[in-house]
Amino acid sequence: MLNSSWKKRGGSKSVMKARPGLNKDSVVLVLEPQSSIRMLLTESMRILEFNTVKGFGSGREALDYLQDNPVSWIIMSPMLDQDINCLHILKIITQNLL
């Protein structure tokens, strides 16, 4: 819920729209092990009107998805507690792009 001081400054849902030039058809992947934070991030991307937002709780799940599905944006926690951390995921993505 938005607080009243934010509304007084002119805040509204329309202020939070994606910047012009961003392709709202882009696929956004959110990788966050904590479900509450993952839900907050995915919902924020939907509020910004991105059409496709995929949320994953583990690096392994995200890599499985990335094998068959291209994405435009990846939002991930730098502190993944899994056997695959964010640096490992970035390395795999970079190697597959070259």
C-alpha positions as CSV (number, residue, x, y, z in Angstrom):
1,M,0.0,0.0,0.0
2,L,1.3,3.5,-0.8
3,N,1.7,5.8,2.0
4,S,0.0,9.2,2.1
5,S,3.2,11.3,1.9
6,W,4.1,9.5,-1.4
7,K,0.7,10.3,-2.8
8,K,1.0,14.0,-1.8
9,R,4.2,14.2,-3.8
10,G,2.3,13.2,-6.9
11,G,3.0,9.5,-6.7
12,S,0.7,7.1,-8.5
13,K,0.9,3.8,-10.3
14,S,1.4,5.7,-13.6
15,V,4.7,7.1,-12.3
16,M,6.0,3.6,-12.1
17,K,5.6,2.7,-15.8
18,A,8.6,1.4,-17.8
19,R,10.7,4.0,-19.5
20,P,10.0,4.7,-23.1
21,G,12.2,2.5,-25.3
22,L,12.0,-0.5,-23.0
23,N,10.4,-3.4,-24.8
24,K,7.6,-4.6,-22.7
25,D,7.5,-7.8,-24.6
26,S,10.9,-8.6,-23.2
27,V,11.2,-11.8,-21.0
28,V,12.4,-11.0,-17.5
29,L,13.9,-13.8,-15.4
30,V,13.9,-13.2,-11.6
31,L,16.2,-15.5,-9.6
32,E,15.9,-15.2,-5.9
33,P,15.9,-18.0,-3.3
34,Q,13.7,-16.2,-0.8
35,S,10.1,-16.6,-2.0
36,S,8.8,-13.4,-0.5
37,I,11.5,-11.3,-2.2
38,R,11.1,-13.3,-5.5
39,M,7.3,-12.5,-5.4
40,L,8.0,-8.8,-4.7
41,L,10.4,-8.6,-7.6
42,T,8.2,-10.5,-10.1
43,E,5.2,-8.4,-9.1
44,S,7.2,-5.2,-9.5
45,M,8.1,-6.2,-13.1
46,R,4.5,-6.9,-13.8
47,I,3.5,-3.4,-12.4
48,L,6.1,-2.0,-14.8
49,E,4.0,-3.8,-17.5
50,F,6.5,-6.4,-18.6
51,N,4.4,-9.1,-20.2
52,T,6.5,-12.2,-19.4
53,V,8.1,-12.5,-16.0
54,K,9.5,-15.8,-14.8
55,G,10.6,-16.4,-11.2
56,F,12.9,-19.1,-10.0
57,G,14.2,-20.0,-6.5
58,S,17.3,-21.9,-7.6
59,G,20.1,-21.4,-10.1
60,R,19.6,-25.0,-11.4
61,E,15.9,-24.2,-12.2
62,A,16.9,-20.9,-13.9
63,L,19.6,-22.6,-16.0
64,D,17.2,-25.4,-17.1
65,Y,14.8,-22.7,-18.2
66,L,17.5,-20.7,-20.0
67,Q,18.6,-23.7,-22.1
68,D,15.4,-23.5,-24.2
69,N,14.1,-20.0,-23.6
70,P,15.8,-16.7,-24.4
71,V,15.4,-13.9,-22.0
72,S,16.1,-10.2,-22.2
73,W,16.7,-9.4,-18.6
74,I,17.9,-11.3,-15.6
75,I,17.5,-10.0,-12.0
76,M,19.3,-12.2,-9.5
77,S,20.4,-12.2,-6.0
78,P,24.2,-11.9,-5.6
79,M,23.9,-14.2,-2.5
80,L,22.5,-17.4,-3.9
81,D,22.7,-20.2,-1.3
82,Q,22.6,-22.9,-3.8
83,D,25.4,-25.0,-5.4
84,I,25.2,-22.6,-8.4
85,N,25.9,-18.9,-7.5
86,C,25.3,-15.8,-9.6
87,L,28.9,-15.7,-10.9
88,H,28.6,-19.3,-12.1
89,I,25.3,-18.4,-13.9
90,L,26.8,-15.3,-15.5
91,K,29.8,-17.4,-16.7
92,I,27.6,-20.0,-18.3
93,I,25.5,-17.4,-20.0
94,T,28.5,-15.5,-21.3
95,Q,30.2,-18.7,-22.6
96,N,27.0,-19.6,-24.5
97,L,26.8,-16.2,-26.1
98,L,30.2,-16.4,-27.6
